[in-house]
Amino acid sequence: MPKLVYYVASTLDGFIAAPDGSYDFLPLEPDVAAHLAAHWPQTFPTLSHPHFGIDRPTGRFGGLLMGRATYDPALRIGVTSPYAHLRQYVFSRSLPPSDDPGVEIVDADPVAFVRDLKRQPGGDIWLCGGGQLAGQLLPEVDELVVKLHPIVAGSGVPLADRGFDPHRFALAGTRAFDSGLVILHYTAAPGPGAG
């Protein structure tokens, strides 16, 4: 059964983007980039593959989910399929159906949609962003992988935008880098509040 994996960059105070949705203040340091290209190559936009030496991105994911705000930066530069190497599901109530065969615009309940995806054969599902979609899908997240930057932002788009509803995760691993970033890998904890 495919797992839903929320793989995301965050500040120390839990923001994944600035209030305007930009995230260029979260740098991709060389030591981290090399590790991610080797271990998480599917999470790089297709256009960036040559820059990072990614030939054929392989890995655990068969598709990804993103909200409209996460998809918009690609659309603004004329890219309709930012992760062309994966099946892409974009949650939006305002976008028309996509002409790109690799992108499906979804105007449905995210939880029901993910539960259906999990019943289908295939690779795991990457929850790419953003905060509102992650907030809705938090109970369905099987793994949480946070690239924790040594930055305090003060405000912005939260990692999971939802009302107070604690969900516990169990630490599965960590990886620290000289640049100060730490990758924290969690799995959904069993029991109340596990998700």
N, C-alpha and C positions, 0 to 999 in steps of 0.2 A: 504494500500500500504506500503510495507516495506521501512524503512528509511536506508540511509547509514550513519553510525556513525563512525567518526574517533576518536577512543579512544586511546590515546598515552601518553607516558611519554616524558617530554621535560625539557631542561635546561632553565634558565632565558633568555638566548640569542638565544633560538629557535632551539637547536640541539637535535635530538632524539637518536643519537648514535655518537660514536667517528669516526674519519676518517676511521678507519679500520672496522667499522660496529659493534664493541662491545658496549655494554651498561651497563657493570657491574659497572661503576662509578656512576650509578643512583641507589642508595640503596633503598631497600624496608624495610622501618622502621617498627617496630612492630605495632605501632598505625595505620599506613596506611594499612599494610597487613591485619589486622583484619577487617578494614572497607571494603576493596576491596573484601575479601573473603565472606563477608556478602552481599554486594551489587552488586558486579561485578564478581561472581564466574566463569562465563563462560570464562573470559579473562585470567585465569590461565592455563598454559599447563597441559594436562591431567596427566602426570607423577607427577606433584607437588600437586595434589589434596589431597592425604593422609597427606602430610606435613602440609597443611593449614587447615585440618579438613573439606574438602569439600567432601561430600558424593555423592550427585547427583546435579551437577551444573545446576541450572535452571535460566532462565532470558529471556531477550528480543531477544537474537540473535538466528538465525537459521543457519547462516553461517558466514564465514569470508573470507576476501581477504588479500593476502600478496604477496609481490614481492619475487623474487628469493633470494635476499640478506637476507631477513627476514627468509626465509625457510631454508637457508643453515646451520645455526648452529644445527638445529635438524638433518639434513641429516648427518652432520659430526659425530654425536654420534649414528648413526644408527636408528634414529626415523623418520619414513616416515609420521607419522600422529601425529604431536605435539598437536593438539587440536582435539583428536578423538571424543570428545563429540559434535563437530560441523562439518558441511559440510565445507570443506576447498578448496578454489580456489587459486592456485599459478600461478602468471603471470610470464611466462618465455618463451623466444624464443629458449632456448638451452636445457632445460630439456626434456627427453623423457616422454611419457605418464606414469602416475603413476600406479603401480600394486596395490596400496592401494585403496580400494573402497571408502574411505572417502576423498580422495584427487583428485582433478581434476587440471591438468596442462592446463593453458589457454594461447594460443598463438593467441590472438585476441585483438582488440581495447578495452581497459578497459572501456571507457565511454559507448560504445555501449553494452558491456557485462553487466555493472551495470544497465543500463536503462532497459535491458531485465529482469534482476533479480528483479528489482523493480516492474515489471508488474506481477510477479508470486506470488502466495499466500505463506505465511510463515512469519517467524520472521524477525526482522531487520537484517541488514548486518553490521558486524564489519569490518571496515578498520583497519587492524592490523599493517600495515607498508609495505613498508618503504617510505622514503621521495620522491623518484621518482614516485612511484605509487600514493602517496597522491597528488603530484603535478599535475599529469594527471587527477585525479578524484576530485580535489577541487571543481569544479563547481557542482558536483553531491552530495557533502556532505550536509546532512540535519542537523546533529548535530556534534559538535566538543567538545570532552571532553579531556582536557589536565591536566595531573598530573604534575604540575609545580614544579620542584625541585629547591631548593635554591642554585643553582650551576650555575656558568658561565664557559662554556667550551672553548670558543674562536674559535673553528672550529669543524667540524664534518658533520654528515648527517643532513641536514635541515628538519624541520617539514614538509615543502612542497617544493620540489625541482622543481621550475618552474621559468620562466621569470617574470619580474615585471608585475603583473596583480592583483591589490588589490581586495580582496573579504571580504565583511563585514559580521560579525556575531553579533548576539544580545545576551547579557549575560542573561542566564536563571538561574544560581545559582552558589554558591561557597561553598567550605568546606575547612577550614583551620585546620591543624594538629599541635600539639606541636612540632613535628620534623621539622617544617618549610615548608613542602610541602603544596601546595594549589591545590585543584581540581577545575578547572574552566569549567563550562558547558555552552556551547553556542548553539544557534540554527541559522540556515541560516537566514540572514536578508532579508526582501523583498526589491525589487527595484534594481537599477543599481549596479553591482558589488556584488550582493548577491550570485551568484553561481547558 
